[in-house]
Amino acid sequence: MRLPYPYVFFLLCLLLFPLLQQVSCNRCWGDISLRASVPAAVKPGQRVDFHAEINGGCECGGSCSVGVSCVNGDRTYTDSSSEDKHGYCTVNDVPGGEFRITATGSCQGPACGPGDIPGSTGPLSKSSGAAYIVSVPSFSVSADPRILPKRGSLTVRATGLGPIDDGRGTLSAIASFGGRSYTLQRSSQGSFEVTIDYDLRNNPAGQMEVEVTVTKSYAGVTDSKSRSLTVTLQGSRPRINADVPSELRRGDIFRVFVSEEDGDDVSGSISLDDSSFPLGRGENLVEVPADLKAGSHRVHASARDVDGEDELSASFHLINQEPELSLSVDKREVSVGERITISVSARDDAPGLRVRTQVGESVFDGTGIFEYTPRVPGILEVRALAVDSDGASKEVVMSVEVKGGGSGGDSTGGSGGGPRPSDGSGIPSGNSGVGSGETETPTIADRSSDGVTSAGITETETFTGVMMGENDGKSVKPQNPKELNASIEVEPEDPALGDEVTANVITEARGLLEVIDPDGKVIVSTVAHKTHFNVDKLGSWTIKFTYREGDKLRVVTRKLAVREREKPPEEPRSLPAEFAEESRSIEIFKPSCITIGDNKNENWFILTYLALTLPLLLLIAKRRVAG
């Protein structure tokens, strides 16, 4: 009997299958343990310790090994064996990158016997959670323009921040310039910029630094880096021009011009011999003082600001004018014993004018109205003499005819009455006259140190002065003093560190405005009523205005407390899920020993073999019996 070929092939497979059941492999197993406290965020250079070990083996013997690697970090072993590793990882400077520790290993064993398959667990691994590397990359800073006037606009840019411009945590860029801070805004991916409208008046010309500080924060970890560059602040000192004639008289006015192109505060002065007066910006009108002596004089003017000082010198010759003298007698012809009235007035362009009037042998000092009664007939001579402080003199002589008769008197002369105040022509002083019989000549002696002449002549005071104007081009004459009040206004009233403050003095008085910082240093000194300054120090600032009210010197002060600038609160940000865990493990890949015929399935193969072969064997036997 011939069997069909399919049955024969199937039968051969069933007969060979039990033989293949005798091939086996060396079964291996293993498990990796990794202990590493990796936070949600790390900084470059930070060390993170680890301990990794592998536990496992093979049925027919074998060995296990484990190793550790650091993603974006450098690994260092402190204690090492094939199955146990101790050490740490040092975080590399990879801004915005991820740091992770991974342990990998396996267990392997030889074949259990000839023809068997060697055993292996295959690759095993376990990793920690990922940490965000908080670091600011090297970035670039630019400024436009690089040469600056005292007032204008400056654009500051920071570029190259793309690796950390990822929306994680917070990223800020702050520019510091001129004592103030400015926040840069994001203009594109990794680029930030700000345009600053600045006012640097009263800052000296020269090099200034622009510094940009970038700060990145994530999960409580912060890193900052700063970059700076220099810009050039332009500025120039004030300039002085003066129009001083070669010859001047008392009361004449000459002009001094102070120009300053940058807008800085200017302080200046002009000295005339031993006297000094303030100068302001613009046109200043200078009146020659009335008490200045005739002759040559030197003028020296100076003006200064934060950028330097300018000076100018000139000279002129003061021409003296002779005094003006007026003499009048109410009667030119009188009788003996008849009283006459004499009026004397005088004026001069300088104080210290001395006036003496001689009537007969009587002498009257000063100006005013005098009465005299002649006692002797004849020609009575009335002589008035005025001498100024420079020695220039003027004399006026009048005569009165005295006829005989009248009440008579002694033959020695006449009697004089005392002076009576005139209507503004002068302030008479001295004796009413010299008694009869005296032969004192009407000469004028030099002044003594107390202002009274040796002959009893006093000085008639004339008031003139020098008034300095700022930008008004007008000469101001002395006037009756009035009450002057002053107050100081500031804006803002509660400044923070780095703010610009404006101080304004409300008054009609001229004076000196000063700003004093907490260290007691005067940072502003100006004759202007308004000034601007930056508060760059914490503490109490003082604004002081000093002015004169009549003969009194008054001071008005204003205190200014500078506070710390408040920082905007940082909004809390939730951590991404992948960084929320301190450490996370990965499931171990533990493949089974892949072999042909697993002994654990031996019963199943036997039953299958019997179920398939017994019916065929019965069929073959039956056909043989029938044949």
Secondary structure, 3 states (H helix, E strand, C coil): CCCCHHHHHHHHHHHHHHHHCCCCECCEEEEEEEEECCCCEECCCCEEEEEEEEEEEECCCCEEEEEEEEECEEEEEEEECCCEEEEEEEECCCCCCEEEEEEEEEEEECCCCCCCECEECCCEEEECCCEEECCCCCCEEEEECCEECCEEEEEEEEECCHHHCCCCCEEEEEEEECCEEEECEEEECCEEEEEEEEECCCCCCEEEEEEEEEEEEECCEEEEEEEEEEEEECCCCCEEEEECCCEECCCCEEEEEEECCCCCCCEEEEEECCEEEEECCEEEEEECCCCCCCEEEEEEEEEEECCEEEEEEEEEEECCCCCEEEEEECCCEEECCCCEEEEEEEECCCCCEEEEEEECCEEEECCEEEEEECCCCEEEEEEEEEECCCCCEEEEEEEEEEECCCCCCCCCCCEEEEEECCCCCCCCCCCCCCCCCCCCCCCCCCECCCCEECCCCEEECCCCCCCCCCCCCCCCCCCCCCCCCCEEEEECCCCECCCEEEEEEECCCCEEEEEECCCCCEEEEECCCEEEEECCCCEEEEEEEEEEECCEEEEEEEEEEEECCCCCCCCCCCCCHHHHCCCCCCCCCCCCCCCCCCHHHHHHHHHHHHHHHHHHHHHHHHHHHHC
